Amino acid sequence: MIPGNSLKLNLSCPIRSQNAGLLVSRGKGTHPTRIIESHELILVKSGILELWEEDQNFVLIAGQTLHLFPSRRHGGKGILPKGLEFYWIHFEIQNRSSDDSDIATEFVDIPQVNRLRRPEKLEALFRYFLDSQETGDLNQESANLLVQLMLVEVANGTVQDGSDSDKVNSLAAMVHNYIWMNSEDAITAGHVAEALGYNPDYLGRIYRKIYGCTITQAIHESRVASACRLLMDSDKNIEEIARLCGFSDADYFRRIFRRYKHITPISFRKINSRIYINIH
């Protein structure tokens, strides 16, 4: 490991997993200010996360990761916004023993802040870890291996510098944030383009280039994410949830929810209220 803004990870060093979770913000809680003696990896699933570490400030959106170093003070900037969801995991990196000096060494560089080409791949690893943790099927060896796979995915899944201009990245982020802040209203791709003052076709191409999906798909994903929070954290019925999340009717909501989650809303409510989810 080296100090600074990246982690130079020796893949032959043992990694020991600790606890993990998925934080879902209701717009009331804060991230504590603290110093911990473990590494932390964060993947933002939706919304905007603002954190600081020592003298550095971070503003993260969906699809970005953040690595926090041990023994450094870090904390949140104000109330965690409603709609924010992020995965987190703590882990240790142990030194190799002197008996391992003949082991071939391979390093990967993990940026402190990263934007992934395929954030769903890292999310799948988080979900597998958390589901296995919840059911008691996760032993320490498997947990350690999953953390190493997560770190390698962060290192190898980076959007390469120069592949997109700063203007394109910024514009796509504007679209993404607008969708996640307004998807509960009756918006369409055309409404987003009009609100931001851009041609709909141009804006759609930019967004798809950066995020890998259409603006309409992103609106659906944001609404489904809001529905998941209500299904887990309220006793509202399906018709109420559909209306609150911006769907025109309950049947349409059911079809879209099943398309993205491969399960009905009622079944999701029954099996996905996991204790590993932190509600703030």
N, C-alpha and C positions, 0 to 999 in steps of 0.2 A: 504494500500500500504506500502511496505517496501523499503528502499534504497538498492542499489546493482545491480546485474545483472539479477534479475527477478522481475516480478510484481506479488504481491500477491493480487489478485483481489477479493474483497468482492462482490458477485453477488447481494447482496441486495442494494448496492450503485447505485444511478442513474447514467447512462451514457448518455452524451449528444454528439451526432454526430455533426461534423462540415463538412468541405468540403473534397472531395475525387477526385481521378483521376487515369489515366493510363499514365505513362511517356514512350514515345518511343524515344530513342536516335538515332540521325543521326551521332553521333561522333563529335559534335561541341560544345555542351553546357556543363555547369558545374553545380554541386549542390551547392547552396549558403551556406556560413558559417553564422550561425545564432543561436539565442536563441529564442525559442517560448514557450508560456505558455500553450501548449496543448500536449497531447500524440500523437505519430504518429506510425501507424502500416504499415509496408511495406511487400509486397510479391513479390519476384523476379519471373517474368514469363519466361524470357530468358536472356542469357548473364551473365555478371559478374558485380556486383555492389560493389564498394569500398567506404565506409563511415567511419567516425570517430565520436565519442562522448566523449568529455573531453579527457581523456588519453587512451581511448580504440579504437583500429582499427578493422574494420569488412570487410571481403571479403565474399560476398554472391553469390551463384549460384542459378539457377532455382530450385524452390521448397523450398527455405529457406525464413524465415520471420525474420524481425528485428523490435524490439520495441524501440522507442526513447522516453526518458523521458522528461517531461516539465522542463523548467528552466535550462537545460543543453546545453552548446554550442555543436553544431555538424555541420558537413559539408562533402563535397566530397573530394576525392583525385584525383585531375586532371580532365581532360576531360572525360565526360561520354562516354564509348566505344560504337561504332556503333553496333547495334544489341541488346543493352540492353533494356529490357522492365520491368517495375515494377509498381504494383498497390500501392497506398498510400491513407491513410485516417487519418485525424486529429480528435481527440475526447477529451472530458473532463470526468473525473470521479469525481462526486460530493459526498460530505459527506452526510451520512444519517442524518436526523433530529432527535432530541432527542425524538420525539413522536414515532419513529420507533424502540425503544429499545426492543420491544417484538417480532420483526420479526426474524424468524430463520435465522441464518447466515451460508452461504456456501462460501468457498473460492476455487479459482483455481489458480495454479501457472503457470505463463506465462514466459517462458525463454526469455531472451533478444534476443538471436539468436536461431532459431529452424529450424529443418528439418522435414517436414511433410510427413507422409505416403501417404496421398492423397491430394496433393496441389490443385488438380482440384476442390475439395469441397470448399476450401476457395476462389478460383478464381470464382466459381459460385456465391458465396455471393457478392463478389466485383462487378461482372458484373451486377447482379440484382440491386444492389445499384446504380450503375452508369447509367444503362439504365433507371431506375425509376427517378433518379435525372434529367436526360436529358429530359425526357418526361413530367416532372412536376407532376408525380404521387406519389412522395415520400414526405409524411408528416414527421414532426419532430419525432413523436412517433415511426413510422415504422423505420425511420433511426436509432434511438437510439437502437431499438431492433436488427436491423441487425448488428450493431457494437458489441453488446454483443454476438451475435451468432458467429461473426468472432473471438472474443477473446476466447470464449469457444472452438472453432474449433482448434485454435492454441494450447491451453492447452491440449486438448484431442487427438490431431492428431499427437503427437510426435512419431518419431521413437525411440523406447526404447533403452537406453544405454545397450551395451553388445549384442544387436541383430546382429550386424555386427562388424567385426574387423576394426580397423583403416585402415589397408591395403586395405581391400575390399572397404570401403568408399572412400578412396583416389583414387583407381583405377577407380571406377565408375565415380567419379567426373572428372578425366582425360579424360575419354571417352566422357562424356557429354560436357565438354568444347571444346574438339577437334571437335565434331560434329557441335556445334554452331558456331565455328570459321571457319569451312571449308565446310559447307554443300552446299554452292553455287558452289563448284567444283564437278567434276564427281566422288564422293566418294561412296563406298558401305561399308557394314559391314566388308567385307574382307579387304578393304583398311584401315579402321580404325585400325583393329587388326594388320595389317602389319606395319602401321606407329608407333604404340605403342609397337610393339615387343611382342605380346601375341597371344596365340592360339585363333582362332576366336570363337570356341565353348565355351571355358572357359570364354572369355571376354563377350560373349553374355549372359551367365548365370549370371555373376556378375552384369552386367548392368541391366538385367531384375529384379534381386533380389532387387536392390536398387531403381530403377526408375519405375518398374512396366510395362515396355514395351520393345520391341526388339530394337536393334540398328537401324535396317532399319526403324522402326516406328519413332524413334527419328530423323533420317535424314529427313523423310517426314515432321514431325512436324516443324523442324527448317526451312525447305524450305517454308512451308506454312506460317510460321510466317514472313519470309522475304517478301513473296508475299503480305501478308496483309499490310505491311508497304508501299510497292510500290503502291498498289492499293489505299491507303489512301493519299499518299504523293507525287504522281507523275501523269503525264498524259500519261505514257507509255501504249502501247496496250498489250493485253494478250500474244501475241507471244513474245514480248520483255521481259515481266515480267517472263514468263516461262523460257526463256534462262538465264536471269540474276540470277534466283534462283536455277539453276542447274537441271532443268527438260529437258529431251531429246526432247520433243515436246509439243506443246500447248494442244493437246487432252489429253495426259497423265497427264499434269498439271491440267486440268479441272477435271479429274476423281479423282485425289488425293486430290485436294482442296475440292471438294464436299464431299469426304469421311470424311475429318476431320472437315470441317466447316458446313456441311449439307446445303450448299447454293452455288450457282455458283459464280465465281469471279466477274462477272459483277454486280450481285445483291449485293454482299458484298460491292463493291465500292459505290453503290448507297445509302445504308442504314447504313454503319458503319463508316463513316467519322464523328465521334462524336466530339463535341467541348470539351468534358472532357478529350480528349487525349492531353497531353503536348508533343509537338515535340521539342526536343533539339538537 
